[in-house]
Amino acid sequence: MKNKYFGYARVSTIQQNEDRQIIALTEYGVPPMHIYTDKQSGRDFERKNYKRMIKKLKKGDILVIKSIDRLGRNYEEIIEQWRHITKDIGADIVVLDIPLLDTTSHKDLIGTLISDIVLQLLSFVAQNERENIRQRQAEGIAAAKARGVKFGRPTKYNPENYLDVIMRYRNNEISRDETAGIIGCSRSTFHRMLNKLKKDGKLP
């Protein structure tokens, strides 16, 4: 029975496009019906199509991926998936971006050793870069907070800014809908503003 080629592509968000990966896989010779894709972040790694593909892989089949980080979200998981596919299943892996990571070409002991060393080195580099990115993001947020930058959803309406309008409503000079219209908010927002003013003791 002829060995089958499978391909896997993944992007981190639904806004990203996996076409570049799919083109590379098809150009290598992977049939389109054997290409599995996921749009899944590294944080939420329940990759449904990846799991479906793994179940299809048989001994002697060849899995083609564009880059090594398609296999996992961190150093340990990439190594684990690589060993599961090559050792437990007995399939081969071809990483298009790294020609040395091609188990179809390195069947001898030295070739396997070289592949393992390169795999572990690249997996470590990928993991280290992700951690550096997270650290830079955290440092950037901390620096922005130190400068007084506010994060999170801003409060659209400050009740105290509309106290005179609300007092006119409390004095029956204007209706509730008119008050909400002047402020430019919904009825529910206006109701919350009233409650906040009462809670703060600014309304009887």
C-alpha positions, 0 to 999 in steps of 0.5 A: 500500500502506497504511503500517504502525504498529509499536511497541517497548517495552523494560524493563531487567530481567525483574522490570520490567513493560512493560504501561505502555508497551504500553498507551500504544502500543495507545492510539495505534493500534499493532496488538498484533501489531506491538508488539515487546518486549525485557527487556534491560538497557542493559549487555547490548544484544543486543535480539532483538525490536528487531532483528526489528522493524527488519527489518520496517520499510519506507519510510513505516512509522511506529515508535511508542515511549513514550520516546526512551531505548527506541532506545538505551543512550547518546547516540551509539546513540540518534542512530545508530538515529534516523538509520538508521530515518528516513534509511536506511529512510525510516520515521517515528518518533513519541515519545509522551512528546515531541510535538516528536519526531514526524517525521510532523508535521514534514516541512518543513526547519524541522520536521526541524531542530527535531526534530534539535535536540530529539533531540540535546538529550534524548539528551545529557540521558538519557546525562548522567543515566545517568552521574550515577547511576553516579557516585552509586552509585560514591560511595555504595559508596566511602563505605560501604567507608570506614565498614567495610561489607563487600560480596560474599558473606559467609563462612557458616562460620568454621572457627576457631569450630568448632575444638573440634567438629572436634577431637572428630571428629579424635579419633574421638569423633563421626562426620563426619555428626555433626560437620557436623550440629553445625556446621550445614553440608554435607559439602562445606563441612565438608571445605573447613573441614578443608582450611583448618585444615590449610593454616593449620597449625591441624590436624596 
